[in-house]
């Protein structure tokens, strides 16, 4: 069984990155290199997010409200770290029920 922080690190953050990469590519026309720079990941990781393999992915049970995700991505694009972090924390707290020491309000 995963601890709450492991759940965030292993399940929620990768899902947030994948969803954000798709929005950045589709809605903002960003290249894989630009997306990698904005998200702080490699271009290879972005390629995986945008071109998932054909193997059916296991359901994570993670729910990300599109309105919150869009606001988080807006913060990423505008390089407003506080805005992006605030919305990321909100998305995370929608999916886990524990008192996180990292929450930005």
C-alpha positions in Angstrom: 0.0 0.0 0.0 1.3 3.4 -0.9 1.7 6.2 1.6 0.0 9.5 0.8 3.2 11.1 -0.4 4.1 8.1 -2.6 0.6 8.3 -4.1 1.2 11.9 -5.0 4.7 11.2 -6.4 4.0 8.0 -8.3 0.4 8.5 -9.5 -0.9 12.1 -9.3 2.2 14.0 -10.5 2.7 11.9 -13.6 -1.0 12.2 -14.4 -0.8 16.0 -14.0 2.2 16.1 -16.3 0.5 14.0 -18.9 -2.7 16.0 -18.9 -0.7 19.3 -18.9 1.5 18.2 -21.8 -1.6 17.4 -23.8 -3.1 20.9 -23.2 0.1 22.7 -23.9 0.5 20.9 -27.2 -3.2 21.1 -28.3 -4.3 24.5 -26.9 -1.0 26.4 -26.9 0.8 24.8 -29.9 3.9 24.2 -27.8 6.6 21.9 -29.1 7.8 18.9 -27.1 11.0 20.8 -26.2 9.0 23.8 -25.0 6.7 21.6 -23.0 9.6 19.8 -21.4 11.1 23.1 -20.4 7.9 24.4 -18.9 7.2 21.1 -17.0 10.7 20.5 -15.9 10.9 17.1 -17.6 12.8 15.6 -20.5 11.6 15.8 -24.1 11.5 12.0 -24.1 9.0 12.1 -21.2 6.8 14.6 -23.1 6.9 12.3 -26.1 5.6 9.4 -23.9 2.9 11.7 -22.5 1.7 12.8 -26.0 2.1 9.3 -27.6 1.0 6.7 -25.1 1.7 3.1 -26.1 -1.2 1.0 -27.2 -1.2 -1.1 -24.0 -4.3 -0.2 -22.0 -3.3 1.8 -19.0 -4.4 0.8 -15.5 -7.0 3.0 -14.1 -5.6 5.2 -11.4 -8.8 6.5 -9.9 -7.4 10.0 -10.1 -9.9 12.7 -11.0 -8.7 16.0 -12.4 -11.2 18.7 -13.0 -10.5 20.3 -16.3 -11.2 23.9 -15.0 -8.5 23.5 -12.4 -6.1 21.9 -14.8 -6.5 24.7 -17.3 -5.8 27.3 -14.5 -2.7 25.4 -13.5 -1.5 25.3 -17.1 -2.1 29.0 -17.5 0.1 29.5 -14.5 2.8 27.3 -16.1 2.6 29.1 -19.4 2.8 32.6 -17.8 5.6 31.3 -15.5 3.5 32.3 -12.5 4.8 29.6 -10.2 2.6 30.5 -7.3 -0.6 30.3 -9.4 0.5 27.0 -10.9 1.4 25.6 -7.6 -1.8 26.7 -5.9 -3.9 25.0 -8.5 -1.7 21.9 -8.5 -2.2 21.6 -4.7 -5.9 22.0 -5.1 -6.0 19.2 -7.7 -3.9 17.0 -5.5 -6.1 17.6 -2.4 -9.2 16.6 -4.5 -7.6 13.1 -4.8 -5.9 12.6 -1.4 -7.2 13.1 2.1 -4.3 14.1 4.3 -2.8 17.2 5.7 0.0 17.9 3.3 2.9 20.1 4.5 3.5 21.4 1.0 0.1 23.0 0.3 0.2 26.4 -1.2 -2.9 28.5 -0.6 
